[in-house]
Amino acid sequence: MKVAPSHRLYGLGVILLVALTICSRNFSRTGEPSFLIPLGVAGVAYLLAIRELFSTPEFPKRVMVIGLALSALWHFQFLRMPPRLDDDIHRYVWDGRVQRLGYNPYIVVPSEPALASLHTSETRTLNNPEVPSPYPAGAQLFFRAVTSIHESTFALKVAFVLCDFAIVFVLLDVLRCTRQGEHWVLAYAWHPLLATDVAGSGHVDIVGVLLLLVSAAALVRRWRAVAALAFGLAVSVKFLPIVLLPLYWKRVRMRDAALPAIAVGLLYLPFLNHGRIPIGSLGTYVQRFRFNDPMFAALERVAAPPLVAGLAVLVGFLTAIWMRRKFAEVSADAFAWPMAASLLCAPVVYPWYLVWLLPFVRSTSTLPIIIWTLGIIPTYYVWHLRTVGRPWLVPGWMLLLEYGSVAIAAAIIAFRRINRPAALPCSAGQVE
């Protein structure tokens, strides 16, 4: 009995729902087997779903609707769970709070005794309290806006999930405009990282992802001013998409290019310190913070950290230049690969950083990136290692598993592409 592709996809969606529901129940045990095993099952189910999307050119619209409904269900399961005590979202609450109290988050240090009275039960558990905030101005103003409505981690998580849902609608518009199957929206909506790191932990990256996708969608529609402005706002949330700047070359007018510069400048005005643009703890981040960084660690042995960080930006920038020359039209691949290349060389590669790539992976050439977004899941084990007193360090075997799987996927794709032209004349001869 042959099972229809739609029914297989339904089955995989149900597996994802069950696995992620179990995972959400163990969210406070991040890194433990009770958390990692169901998350791993969800990752396998997601990969099988991607296979179905590749093998079936078109699905009925009801498949997409039911798939998105399932996604909303497991998002809700994580949304109702409290975030981990030392997660970034507690810093977001602090940054929004101190802004409303008249302080500059780039200057104040949360651990200062003089500021103890400013803390709430949620902000006392923020991570790295010995340094000021590293987040750019766009993120800071987002924190302030949300905490003005309700000062809590839950309010921020709701805002992030709303951004996640908005991405689904923008992505559907992009798929329609580019005449791709609308079912490819499930390649984004079903990814387990969105459940754990947007609805669960609550990371501001999703705000930047939304703005970047709006920029890409505007480029597709040739709304050049909107594309430029949305790109600048995305960079003001996290600096990662700056490497995509070459993609806008000759796609936006020079007068449009001034819009993001003006917008970002205005966003930083409230935070100026003696006329200088503040960077908070960004320098400390580059010098001291490390996680899941085999490439950066290797290069750091021969060069200073700021130089290696600059190299990571350069790698992404050069990849974007190559992609701009390769694709005459706006391409999802061109957005995905430069950011992936830059992250590969970064000093810190947390799982939620790869969320930036998710709206842009829907071709065979981006399969290595898809594998990476799943291969990074085992690094959550480091959270468990820290609770038992072990170093904050990704084990070597885990790095080999994560990056080795990406390398193998890339090698297989390259091998098939190299051998394909040689096979075509032979096939033609057989037909004749």
Secondary structure, DSSP 8 states (H G I E B T S, - for coil): ----HHHHHHHHHHHHHHHHHHHHHTGGGTTSHHHHHHHHHHHHHHHHHHHHHHH-S---HHHHHHHHHHHHHHHHHHHTS---TTSHHHHHHHHHHHHHTT--TTT--TT-GGGGGG--TTGGG-S-TTS-----HHHHHHHHHHHHH--SHHHHHHHHHHHHHHHHHHHHHHHHHTT--GGGHHHHHT-HHHIIIIIIS--THHHHHHHHHHHHHHHHTT-HHHHHHHHHHHHTT-SGGGGGGGGGTTTS-HHHHHHHHHHHHHHHGGG-BTTB---TTHHHHHHH--BS-HHHHHHHTTS-HHHHHHHHHHHHHHHHHHHHHH-SS--HHHHHHHHHHHHHT-SB--GGGGGGGGGG--SGGGHHHHHHHHHTGGGGHHHHHHHTT--S---HHHHHHHHHHHHHHHHHHHHHHHHHHHHHHHHHHHH-
